[in-house]
């Protein structure tokens, strides 16, 4: 293992090891933690498939590890699962810690262009560039067998990562994603702060617009959305707009499932995690 990462914690889980590591990020210019589940197969096999999970607003690397129950299915399929933090840490920019939906814990997986965020808030480049390199250099993985998944803000991040990098991820699975951030209050607030008031620059980080223009290998997307999600009612998520874009692009196959009675939280995620790992395993295992 490279000296560039440091083991912070490890616990045996379903025969594998749930670990947390930290490293110095050259992209974010700070110390960054990420979760990494190493399935039982990691000790004996090389070239294991990778699943990246991106979390939502206010989360750290801990939420997904502790609440989702994914380890059972990662062990079954022999997947290494990597989940980063949701923003850089260790800064005290004006307003950075004032609200749950902007600044710390709310990096929105973009590369900021506005001061004071543009030097450190570069989560898009971290997730799609630096983090996969760190994973490849330290674990027995095959980066050619990668899938990406996420929840809410992290679902947005997973979608744009796949749509902006054709072929990098073999499939995408998302739970209640922010699907059209240019048109919802969360997205408008974040994009205004990180990217400035010129809205023409926002579309490069909006899955609804990216899906219209996607021109790459056939992309399979599984999207689960709880029908009783209050943020669906409040027009923060707008999955119907993404569905319309995908239906107009023959290169994208979106399976959009509305789940009666479910809300936005981790009980919802936990309920359909097995489905999502089965879906991703078909494409990367």
C-alpha contacts under 8 A as a table, 3 or more apart, distances in Angstrom:
res1	aa1	res2	aa2	distance
1	X	137	X	7.72
1	X	138	X	5.03
1	X	139	X	7.35
2	X	5	X	6.32
2	X	137	X	6.99
2	X	138	X	5.81
3	X	6	X	7.05
4	X	23	X	6.12
4	X	24	X	7.44
5	X	21	X	6.35
5	X	22	X	5.64
5	X	23	X	4.66
5	X	24	X	7.74
6	X	21	X	5.36
6	X	22	X	5.27
6	X	23	X	6.28
7	X	10	X	7.66
7	X	19	X	7.23
7	X	20	X	6.20
7	X	21	X	4.53
7	X	22	X	6.68
8	X	19	X	7.40
8	X	20	X	5.40
8	X	21	X	5.25
8	X	22	X	6.85
9	X	19	X	5.48
9	X	20	X	5.25
9	X	21	X	7.21
10	X	17	X	6.19
10	X	18	X	5.41
10	X	19	X	4.21
10	X	20	X	6.52
11	X	17	X	5.50
11	X	18	X	5.21
11	X	19	X	6.57
12	X	15	X	6.31
12	X	16	X	5.63
12	X	17	X	4.47
12	X	18	X	6.17
13	X	16	X	5.25
13	X	17	X	5.61
13	X	18	X	6.29
13	X	71	X	6.97
13	X	72	X	7.98
14	X	17	X	7.94
14	X	39	X	7.81
14	X	40	X	7.82
14	X	71	X	6.76
14	X	72	X	5.94
14	X	75	X	6.37
15	X	39	X	6.87
15	X	40	X	5.27
15	X	75	X	7.32
16	X	37	X	7.19
16	X	38	X	5.52
16	X	39	X	4.24
16	X	40	X	4.34
16	X	41	X	7.84
16	X	42	X	7.98
16	X	75	X	6.81
17	X	37	X	5.79
17	X	38	X	5.19
17	X	39	X	6.48
17	X	40	X	7.62
18	X	35	X	7.42
18	X	36	X	6.17
18	X	37	X	4.46
18	X	38	X	6.40
18	X	65	X	7.91
19	X	35	X	5.83
19	X	36	X	5.17
19	X	37	X	5.90
19	X	38	X	7.57
20	X	33	X	6.78
20	X	34	X	5.71
20	X	35	X	4.43
20	X	36	X	5.97
21	X	33	X	5.55
21	X	34	X	5.54
21	X	35	X	6.40
21	X	36	X	7.39
22	X	31	X	6.60
22	X	32	X	5.32
22	X	33	X	4.17
22	X	34	X	6.30
23	X	31	X	5.59
23	X	32	X	5.54
23	X	33	X	6.68
24	X	29	X	7.06
24	X	30	X	5.80
24	X	31	X	4.52
24	X	32	X	6.24
25	X	28	X	5.38
25	X	29	X	5.31
25	X	30	X	5.64
25	X	31	X	6.07
25	X	32	X	6.41
25	X	130	X	7.73
26	X	29	X	5.04
26	X	30	X	7.49
27	X	120	X	7.05
27	X	122	X	6.70
27	X	125	X	7.13
27	X	126	X	6.10
27	X	130	X	7.17
28	X	88	X	6.17
28	X	119	X	7.28
28	X	120	X	4.48
28	X	121	X	6.34
28	X	122	X	6.06
28	X	123	X	7.36
28	X	126	X	7.15
29	X	119	X	7.89
29	X	120	X	6.05
30	X	88	X	6.79
30	X	89	X	6.79
30	X	90	X	7.08
30	X	120	X	7.91
31	X	89	X	7.32
32	X	85	X	7.25
32	X	88	X	6.96
32	X	89	X	7.29
33	X	61	X	6.93
33	X	84	X	6.51
33	X	85	X	6.32
34	X	61	X	5.69
34	X	82	X	6.86
34	X	83	X	5.55
34	X	84	X	4.23
34	X	85	X	6.07
35	X	61	X	5.78
35	X	62	X	7.39
35	X	65	X	7.18
35	X	81	X	7.80
35	X	82	X	5.55
35	X	83	X	4.99
35	X	84	X	6.25
36	X	80	X	6.94
36	X	81	X	5.51
36	X	82	X	4.51
36	X	83	X	6.52
37	X	71	X	7.16
37	X	74	X	7.95
37	X	80	X	5.61
37	X	81	X	5.04
37	X	82	X	6.59
38	X	41	X	7.87
38	X	42	X	5.96
38	X	79	X	7.46
38	X	80	X	5.18
38	X	81	X	7.04
39	X	42	X	5.59
39	X	74	X	6.55
39	X	75	X	4.81
39	X	78	X	5.59
39	X	79	X	6.33
39	X	80	X	6.21
40	X	43	X	6.35
40	X	75	X	6.43
40	X	78	X	7.17
41	X	44	X	5.66
41	X	45	X	5.69
41	X	75	X	7.82
41	X	78	X	5.81
42	X	45	X	5.49
42	X	46	X	6.90
42	X	48	X	7.23
42	X	78	X	7.64
42	X	80	X	7.85
42	X	140	X	6.51
45	X	48	X	7.01
45	X	140	X	7.27
46	X	140	X	4.76
46	X	141	X	6.20
46	X	142	X	7.80
47	X	140	X	5.39
47	X	141	X	4.12
47	X	142	X	4.23
48	X	78	X	6.84
48	X	79	X	6.17
48	X	80	X	6.70
48	X	140	X	6.09
48	X	141	X	4.34
48	X	142	X	5.51
48	X	145	X	7.75
49	X	78	X	7.35
49	X	79	X	5.18
49	X	80	X	6.26
49	X	141	X	5.90
49	X	142	X	5.65
49	X	143	X	7.15
49	X	144	X	7.91
49	X	145	X	4.94
49	X	146	X	5.91
49	X	284	X	5.95
49	X	285	X	6.25
50	X	79	X	5.57
50	X	80	X	4.87
50	X	81	X	5.80
50	X	82	X	7.39
50	X	141	X	6.67
50	X	142	X	7.16
50	X	143	X	6.91
50	X	145	X	6.31
50	X	146	X	4.73
50	X	147	X	6.35
50	X	284	X	7.87
51	X	79	X	6.63
51	X	80	X	6.25
51	X	81	X	4.72
51	X	82	X	6.26
51	X	146	X	5.82
51	X	147	X	4.88
51	X	148	X	5.58
51	X	149	X	7.29
52	X	81	X	5.82
52	X	82	X	4.88
52	X	83	X	5.71
52	X	146	X	7.62
52	X	147	X	6.36
52	X	148	X	4.66
52	X	149	X	6.07
52	X	150	X	7.96
53	X	81	X	7.30
53	X	82	X	6.31
53	X	83	X	4.84
53	X	84	X	7.49
53	X	148	X	6.02
53	X	149	X	4.82
53	X	150	X	5.00
53	X	154	X	7.55
53	X	158	X	7.74
54	X	83	X	5.98
54	X	84	X	6.63
54	X	85	X	7.88
54	X	86	X	7.39
54	X	148	X	7.88
54	X	149	X	6.36
54	X	150	X	4.42
54	X	151	X	6.62
54	X	153	X	7.94
54	X	154	X	4.33
54	X	155	X	6.79
54	X	157	X	6.74
54	X	158	X	6.62
55	X	59	X	6.20
55	X	60	X	7.52
55	X	61	X	7.66
55	X	63	X	7.84
55	X	64	X	7.05
55	X	83	X	7.62
55	X	84	X	7.83
55	X	85	X	7.44
55	X	86	X	6.38
55	X	150	X	5.75
55	X	151	X	5.55
55	X	152	X	7.30
55	X	153	X	6.75
55	X	154	X	4.48
55	X	155	X	7.55
56	X	59	X	5.86
56	X	86	X	7.09
56	X	106	X	7.58
56	X	150	X	7.63
56	X	151	X	5.60
56	X	152	X	5.18
56	X	153	X	4.46
56	X	154	X	4.79
56	X	155	X	7.60
57	X	86	X	7.39
57	X	100	X	6.83
57	X	101	X	6.20
57	X	105	X	5.88
57	X	106	X	5.24
57	X	152	X	7.53
57	X	153	X	6.07
57	X	154	X	7.92
58	X	86	X	7.61
58	X	100	X	5.95
58	X	101	X	7.38
58	X	104	X	7.55
58	X	105	X	4.44
58	X	106	X	6.26
59	X	62	X	7.38
59	X	63	X	6.06
59	X	85	X	7.17
59	X	86	X	6.33
59	X	105	X	5.85
60	X	63	X	6.17
60	X	84	X	7.60
60	X	85	X	4.75
60	X	86	X	5.99
60	X	105	X	6.86
61	X	64	X	6.62
61	X	65	X	7.03
61	X	83	X	6.12
61	X	84	X	5.51
61	X	85	X	4.71
61	X	86	X	7.54
62	X	65	X	5.20
62	X	66	X	6.04
63	X	66	X	5.39
63	X	67	X	5.89
63	X	68	X	7.84
64	X	67	X	5.47
64	X	68	X	5.40
64	X	83	X	7.73
65	X	68	X	6.50
65	X	69	X	7.42
65	X	70	X	7.73
66	X	69	X	7.28
67	X	266	X	6.41
67	X	270	X	7.56
68	X	266	X	6.26
68	X	267	X	7.78
68	X	269	X	6.39
68	X	270	X	4.90
68	X	273	X	7.37
69	X	72	X	6.54
69	X	270	X	6.25
69	X	273	X	7.63
70	X	73	X	5.60
70	X	74	X	6.26
70	X	270	X	7.66
70	X	273	X	6.35
70	X	274	X	7.51
71	X	74	X	4.98
71	X	75	X	5.99
72	X	75	X	5.36
72	X	76	X	6.35
73	X	76	X	4.91
73	X	77	X	6.25
73	X	273	X	8.00
73	X	274	X	6.22
73	X	277	X	6.34
74	X	77	X	5.33
74	X	78	X	5.69
74	X	79	X	4.98
74	X	80	X	6.99
74	X	81	X	7.12
74	X	277	X	7.23
75	X	78	X	5.05
75	X	79	X	6.60
77	X	277	X	8.00
77	X	281	X	6.66
77	X	285	X	7.13
78	X	285	X	7.92
79	X	285	X	7.92
80	X	141	X	7.40
84	X	127	X	7.72
85	X	88	X	7.57
85	X	105	X	7.68
86	X	104	X	7.85
86	X	105	X	5.14
86	X	106	X	6.01
86	X	107	X	5.79
86	X	108	X	7.51
86	X	109	X	7.69
86	X	123	X	7.76
87	X	103	X	7.52
87	X	104	X	5.78
87	X	105	X	5.16
87	X	106	X	5.93
87	X	107	X	4.55
87	X	108	X	7.85
87	X	121	X	6.88
87	X	123	X	6.64
88	X	91	X	7.87
88	X	104	X	6.95
88	X	105	X	7.92
88	X	107	X	7.49
88	X	120	X	6.66
88	X	121	X	6.31
88	X	123	X	7.74
89	X	104	X	6.79
92	X	96	X	6.25
92	X	97	X	7.54
93	X	96	X	5.23
93	X	116	X	6.94
95	X	98	X	5.16
95	X	99	X	7.79
95	X	103	X	7.34
96	X	99	X	7.60
96	X	102	X	6.99
96	X	103	X	4.42
96	X	104	X	5.83
97	X	100	X	7.57
97	X	102	X	7.86
97	X	103	X	6.14
97	X	104	X	5.81
98	X	102	X	7.93
98	X	103	X	7.89
99	X	102	X	5.90
99	X	103	X	7.42
100	X	103	X	7.65
100	X	104	X	7.71
100	X	105	X	7.15
100	X	106	X	7.03
101	X	105	X	7.65
101	X	106	X	5.53
101	X	186	X	6.73
101	X	190	X	7.40
102	X	105	X	7.42
102	X	106	X	5.03
102	X	107	X	7.03
102	X	189	X	7.49
102	X	190	X	5.88
103	X	106	X	5.25
103	X	107	X	6.17
104	X	107	X	6.80
106	X	153	X	7.99
107	X	110	X	6.90
107	X	121	X	6.42
107	X	122	X	7.90
107	X	123	X	6.44
108	X	123	X	7.41
108	X	153	X	6.20
108	X	154	X	7.55
108	X	156	X	7.86
108	X	157	X	6.85
108	X	190	X	7.17
109	X	122	X	7.18
109	X	123	X	4.59
109	X	124	X	4.59
109	X	127	X	7.69
109	X	154	X	7.72
109	X	157	X	5.34
110	X	121	X	7.47
110	X	122	X	5.94
110	X	123	X	5.57
110	X	124	X	4.69
110	X	125	X	7.77
110	X	194	X	7.90
110	X	205	X	6.77
111	X	118	X	6.89
111	X	121	X	6.13
111	X	122	X	4.01
111	X	123	X	6.09
111	X	124	X	5.61
111	X	125	X	6.78
111	X	194	X	7.72
111	X	195	X	7.99
112	X	117	X	5.83
112	X	118	X	4.45
112	X	119	X	7.73
112	X	121	X	5.66
112	X	122	X	5.95
112	X	194	X	4.59
112	X	195	X	5.46
113	X	117	X	7.11
113	X	118	X	4.75
113	X	194	X	6.07
113	X	195	X	5.12
113	X	196	X	7.25
114	X	117	X	5.81
114	X	118	X	5.33
114	X	193	X	7.04
114	X	194	X	5.46
114	X	195	X	5.72
114	X	196	X	6.15
115	X	118	X	5.62
115	X	119	X	7.87
115	X	194	X	7.96
116	X	119	X	7.11
117	X	120	X	5.87
117	X	121	X	5.26
117	X	194	X	6.44
118	X	121	X	5.67
118	X	122	X	6.93
118	X	194	X	7.36
119	X	122	X	7.32
122	X	125	X	5.76
122	X	126	X	6.40
123	X	126	X	4.85
123	X	127	X	5.93
124	X	127	X	5.36
124	X	128	X	6.12
124	X	157	X	7.72
124	X	161	X	7.48
125	X	128	X	5.36
125	X	129	X	5.27
125	X	130	X	6.78
126	X	129	X	5.38
126	X	130	X	4.85
126	X	131	X	5.71
127	X	130	X	6.51
127	X	131	X	5.43
127	X	132	X	7.15
128	X	131	X	6.73
128	X	132	X	6.60
128	X	161	X	6.61
129	X	132	X	5.85
129	X	133	X	6.56
130	X	133	X	5.24
130	X	134	X	6.32
131	X	134	X	5.06
131	X	135	X	6.21
132	X	135	X	5.01
132	X	136	X	6.04
132	X	143	X	7.46
133	X	136	X	5.08
133	X	137	X	6.11
134	X	137	X	5.24
134	X	138	X	6.34
135	X	138	X	5.37
135	X	139	X	5.84
135	X	141	X	7.66
136	X	139	X	5.85
136	X	140	X	7.29
136	X	141	X	6.16
136	X	142	X	7.43
136	X	143	X	6.76
142	X	145	X	5.56
142	X	146	X	7.53
143	X	146	X	5.69
144	X	168	X	7.16
144	X	169	X	7.83
145	X	169	X	7.32
145	X	170	X	6.78
145	X	283	X	7.91
145	X	284	X	4.88
145	X	285	X	7.42
146	X	168	X	7.08
146	X	169	X	5.02
146	X	170	X	6.00
146	X	171	X	7.90
146	X	284	X	6.34
147	X	169	X	4.84
147	X	170	X	5.46
147	X	171	X	5.30
147	X	172	X	6.06
147	X	280	X	6.47
147	X	283	X	7.99
147	X	284	X	6.98
148	X	158	X	5.69
148	X	162	X	7.54
148	X	169	X	6.42
148	X	171	X	6.78
148	X	172	X	5.18
148	X	173	X	6.62
149	X	154	X	7.65
149	X	155	X	6.45
149	X	158	X	5.45
149	X	159	X	7.98
149	X	172	X	5.60
149	X	173	X	4.66
149	X	174	X	5.28
149	X	175	X	7.99
150	X	153	X	7.70
150	X	154	X	4.47
150	X	155	X	4.05
150	X	156	X	7.49
150	X	157	X	7.19
150	X	158	X	5.72
150	X	173	X	6.92
150	X	174	X	5.09
150	X	175	X	6.27
150	X	177	X	7.53
151	X	154	X	4.65
151	X	155	X	4.31
151	X	156	X	7.65
151	X	174	X	5.89
151	X	175	X	4.66
151	X	176	X	5.98
151	X	177	X	5.72
152	X	155	X	4.86
152	X	156	X	6.45
152	X	174	X	7.95
152	X	175	X	6.42
152	X	176	X	5.16
152	X	177	X	4.03
152	X	178	X	5.34
152	X	237	X	7.68
153	X	156	X	5.08
153	X	157	X	6.36
153	X	177	X	6.19
153	X	178	X	5.64
154	X	157	X	4.75
154	X	158	X	6.07
154	X	177	X	6.98
155	X	158	X	5.03
155	X	159	X	6.15
155	X	173	X	7.89
155	X	174	X	5.01
155	X	175	X	6.20
155	X	176	X	6.87
155	X	177	X	4.20
155	X	178	X	6.46
155	X	179	X	7.80
156	X	159	X	5.23
156	X	160	X	6.26
156	X	177	X	5.27
156	X	178	X	5.08
156	X	179	X	5.87
156	X	206	X	7.72
156	X	207	X	6.94
157	X	160	X	5.42
157	X	161	X	6.01
158	X	161	X	5.19
158	X	162	X	6.35
158	X	172	X	6.83
158	X	173	X	7.85
158	X	174	X	7.30
159	X	162	X	5.41
159	X	163	X	6.11
159	X	172	X	6.74
159	X	174	X	7.73
159	X	207	X	6.00
160	X	163	X	4.99
160	X	164	X	5.75
160	X	205	X	6.10
160	X	206	X	6.67
160	X	207	X	5.40
160	X	210	X	7.28
161	X	164	X	5.46
161	X	165	X	6.15
162	X	165	X	5.23
162	X	166	X	6.19
162	X	167	X	7.64
162	X	168	X	6.79
162	X	169	X	5.85
162	X	171	X	7.72
162	X	172	X	7.01
163	X	166	X	6.00
163	X	207	X	7.25
163	X	210	X	6.27
163	X	211	X	6.69
163	X	214	X	6.28
164	X	210	X	7.30
164	X	214	X	7.79
165	X	168	X	5.65
165	X	169	X	7.70
166	X	169	X	7.32
166	X	214	X	7.93
166	X	215	X	7.51
166	X	216	X	5.08
166	X	217	X	6.41
167	X	170	X	6.19
167	X	216	X	6.89
167	X	217	X	6.06
169	X	172	X	7.22
170	X	219	X	7.08
170	X	220	X	7.71
170	X	283	X	6.08
170	X	284	X	6.70
171	X	219	X	5.99
171	X	220	X	5.13
171	X	221	X	6.08
171	X	280	X	6.50
171	X	283	X	6.68
172	X	219	X	7.77
172	X	220	X	6.42
172	X	221	X	4.82
172	X	222	X	6.45
172	X	280	X	7.52
173	X	221	X	5.58
173	X	222	X	4.61
173	X	223	X	5.94
173	X	276	X	6.34
173	X	279	X	7.96
173	X	280	X	7.41
174	X	177	X	6.11
174	X	221	X	7.71
174	X	222	X	6.24
174	X	223	X	4.92
174	X	224	X	6.46
175	X	223	X	5.93
175	X	224	X	5.06
175	X	225	X	6.08
175	X	269	X	6.72
176	X	223	X	7.17
176	X	224	X	6.12
176	X	225	X	4.71
176	X	226	X	7.03
176	X	237	X	6.93
176	X	239	X	7.80
176	X	264	X	6.83
177	X	223	X	7.92
177	X	225	X	8.00
177	X	237	X	6.07
177	X	239	X	7.20
178	X	181	X	6.11
178	X	187	X	7.99
178	X	236	X	6.55
178	X	237	X	4.25
178	X	238	X	6.80
178	X	239	X	7.34
179	X	206	X	7.12
179	X	207	X	5.87
179	X	208	X	6.24
179	X	237	X	5.51
179	X	238	X	5.63
179	X	239	X	5.29
179	X	241	X	7.30
179	X	242	X	5.91
180	X	183	X	5.78
180	X	184	X	6.74
180	X	187	X	7.78
180	X	206	X	5.70
180	X	207	X	6.22
180	X	208	X	5.39
180	X	209	X	7.87
180	X	237	X	6.77
180	X	238	X	5.95
180	X	239	X	7.36
180	X	241	X	6.82
180	X	242	X	6.86
181	X	184	X	5.23
181	X	185	X	7.69
181	X	186	X	6.92
181	X	187	X	4.05
181	X	188	X	6.52
181	X	206	X	5.93
181	X	236	X	7.79
181	X	237	X	7.71
182	X	187	X	5.67
182	X	188	X	5.72
182	X	191	X	7.67
182	X	199	X	7.87
182	X	202	X	6.63
182	X	203	X	7.03
182	X	206	X	6.56
183	X	187	X	6.97
183	X	188	X	6.74
184	X	187	X	5.39
184	X	188	X	6.07
184	X	235	X	6.33
184	X	236	X	4.98
184	X	237	X	7.15
184	X	238	X	7.72
185	X	188	X	5.16
185	X	189	X	6.12
185	X	236	X	6.33
186	X	189	X	5.41
186	X	190	X	6.26
186	X	236	X	6.53
187	X	190	X	5.12
187	X	191	X	5.78
188	X	191	X	5.27
188	X	192	X	5.82
189	X	192	X	5.35
189	X	193	X	6.35
190	X	193	X	5.27
190	X	194	X	6.02
190	X	195	X	7.97
191	X	194	X	5.14
191	X	195	X	5.09
191	X	196	X	6.67
191	X	197	X	7.95
191	X	202	X	6.60
192	X	195	X	5.56
192	X	196	X	4.67
192	X	197	X	5.29
193	X	196	X	5.80
195	X	198	X	7.66
195	X	201	X	7.22
195	X	202	X	6.97
196	X	199	X	7.62
198	X	201	X	6.08
198	X	202	X	7.54
199	X	202	X	5.13
199	X	203	X	7.34
200	X	203	X	6.16
201	X	204	X	6.30
202	X	205	X	5.79
202	X	206	X	6.81
203	X	206	X	4.97
203	X	209	X	6.03
203	X	210	X	7.28
204	X	209	X	7.58
204	X	210	X	6.74
205	X	210	X	7.59
206	X	209	X	5.60
206	X	210	X	6.14
207	X	210	X	4.85
207	X	211	X	5.78
207	X	242	X	6.79
208	X	211	X	5.43
208	X	212	X	6.83
208	X	241	X	6.29
208	X	242	X	4.54
208	X	245	X	5.97
208	X	246	X	7.97
209	X	212	X	5.41
209	X	213	X	6.90
209	X	245	X	7.34
210	X	213	X	5.27
210	X	214	X	5.93
211	X	214	X	5.11
211	X	242	X	7.35
211	X	245	X	5.77
211	X	246	X	5.80
211	X	249	X	7.23
211	X	252	X	7.71
212	X	245	X	5.26
212	X	246	X	6.72
212	X	248	X	7.04
212	X	249	X	6.29
214	X	249	X	7.60
214	X	251	X	7.46
215	X	251	X	7.04
216	X	219	X	7.79
216	X	251	X	7.14
217	X	251	X	6.86
218	X	251	X	4.75
218	X	252	X	5.83
218	X	253	X	7.49
219	X	251	X	6.27
219	X	252	X	4.86
219	X	253	X	6.19
220	X	252	X	6.11
220	X	253	X	4.95
220	X	254	X	6.16
220	X	255	X	7.95
221	X	252	X	7.46
221	X	253	X	6.13
221	X	254	X	4.73
221	X	255	X	6.13
222	X	254	X	6.03
222	X	255	X	4.91
222	X	256	X	6.33
222	X	257	X	7.91
222	X	276	X	7.41
222	X	279	X	7.72
223	X	254	X	7.23
223	X	255	X	6.05
223	X	256	X	4.85
223	X	257	X	6.10
224	X	256	X	6.18
224	X	257	X	4.92
224	X	258	X	6.11
224	X	259	X	6.89
225	X	229	X	7.71
225	X	256	X	7.73
225	X	257	X	6.24
225	X	258	X	4.97
225	X	259	X	5.90
225	X	262	X	7.92
226	X	229	X	5.30
226	X	258	X	5.82
226	X	259	X	4.71
226	X	260	X	6.18
226	X	261	X	6.63
226	X	262	X	4.38
226	X	263	X	5.08
226	X	264	X	6.52
226	X	268	X	7.23
227	X	232	X	7.53
227	X	258	X	5.88
227	X	259	X	5.57
227	X	260	X	5.05
227	X	261	X	5.98
227	X	262	X	5.96
227	X	263	X	6.80
228	X	232	X	7.71
228	X	260	X	6.86
228	X	261	X	5.37
228	X	262	X	5.30
228	X	263	X	4.83
228	X	264	X	7.86
229	X	232	X	5.33
229	X	233	X	6.86
229	X	262	X	6.52
229	X	263	X	3.89
229	X	264	X	4.99
230	X	233	X	5.15
230	X	234	X	6.20
230	X	263	X	6.91
230	X	264	X	7.30
231	X	234	X	4.78
231	X	235	X	6.20
231	X	236	X	5.33
231	X	237	X	6.40
231	X	264	X	7.44
232	X	235	X	5.31
232	X	236	X	6.07
232	X	237	X	5.50
232	X	238	X	6.79
233	X	236	X	7.74
235	X	238	X	5.75
238	X	241	X	5.67
238	X	242	X	7.21
239	X	242	X	5.15
239	X	243	X	6.19
240	X	243	X	4.92
240	X	244	X	6.26
241	X	244	X	5.20
241	X	245	X	6.49
242	X	245	X	5.13
242	X	246	X	6.17
243	X	246	X	5.13
243	X	247	X	6.07
243	X	254	X	7.11
243	X	256	X	7.35
244	X	247	X	5.22
244	X	248	X	6.58
245	X	248	X	5.38
245	X	249	X	6.76
246	X	249	X	5.20
246	X	250	X	7.63
246	X	252	X	5.79
246	X	253	X	7.02
246	X	254	X	6.51
247	X	250	X	7.08
247	X	252	X	7.56
247	X	253	X	7.73
247	X	254	X	7.68
249	X	252	X	5.80
250	X	253	X	7.25
259	X	262	X	6.11
262	X	268	X	5.77
263	X	268	X	6.32
264	X	268	X	6.49
265	X	268	X	5.59
265	X	269	X	6.71
266	X	269	X	4.72
266	X	270	X	5.83
267	X	270	X	5.10
267	X	271	X	6.16
268	X	271	X	5.23
268	X	272	X	6.85
269	X	272	X	5.65
269	X	273	X	5.94
270	X	273	X	5.21
271	X	274	X	7.59
272	X	275	X	5.30
272	X	276	X	6.47
273	X	276	X	5.12
273	X	277	X	6.28
274	X	277	X	5.22
274	X	278	X	6.12
275	X	278	X	5.15
275	X	279	X	6.14
276	X	279	X	4.99
276	X	280	X	6.18
277	X	280	X	5.06
277	X	281	X	5.88
278	X	281	X	5.12
278	X	282	X	6.48
279	X	282	X	5.52
279	X	283	X	7.24
280	X	283	X	5.41
280	X	284	X	6.32
280	X	285	X	7.98
281	X	284	X	5.19
281	X	285	X	4.93
282	X	285	X	6.17
